[in-house]
């Protein structure tokens, strides 16, 4: 006897409803395993497909740089506005409340300080500790054209191997040496090498000319570093141009935490990245939040 739902028993198998099977739309990531995709979704907002990463890992080679002297005072008020934090495990354990539930990109390479040759890095975090910390990605610096180029590329490939074993994405960070030209040709080379060797996403610098060729030739998402502090208006324009030219977001540090009003700045950056707010309007938004005038 069919029951009141019209089925033979109390089960409903929705025989006329096709199984839900949605593609994972983050660039180049559809073939990854579930854990990897889940971790990437902590960094890249599944709605916009973009990310505002707040970078404050600078201390791993610079020590207590300006505005990172007391991360508990200057950075903690900002973390609620970030999709992901990029930081060292030392700061994560010592300073970030474990009630924080969004993305954590752990700095996983290191070695030399600003007093030495920066490209001479080694792997600085074990996968087991990254998993223990519930990290959503491990970040490794790659010095294409640098003195220790091969060593740094080897750091990336070793982390990719172990990351693939455990479902941990690797962020390849393209580091540009002091004497190197920052142009699209270099960024294309460095980003593409990171992606080819297995990075799940790549951090690079924005270049004003032909940046869209950098994003187009990289098969995985690109986020841009902010670089040295520039006026807020210019930093917002840079973030806007980057996402309009194919970047999946920003991994920004100094242009947020060294801003005159870091809380206002990170919210303006969010509007640019997630809502495509134009830079002029975003700057007005920044000024409004800052409590200044829009003159
Ligand atoms: C340090 C890094 C930083 O995370 C990166 O440079 C982002 O910070 P900023 O926006 O200040 O450049 O990778 O090597």
Boltz pocket constraint, residues with backbone or C-beta under 6 A from the ligand:
constraints:
  - pocket:
      binder: B
      contacts: [[A, 55], [A, 56], [A, 57], [A, 58], [A, 86], [A, 173], [A, 224], [A, 225], [A, 226], [A, 227], [A, 228], [A, 251], [A, 252], [A, 253], [A, 254], [A, 255]]
      max_distance: 6.0
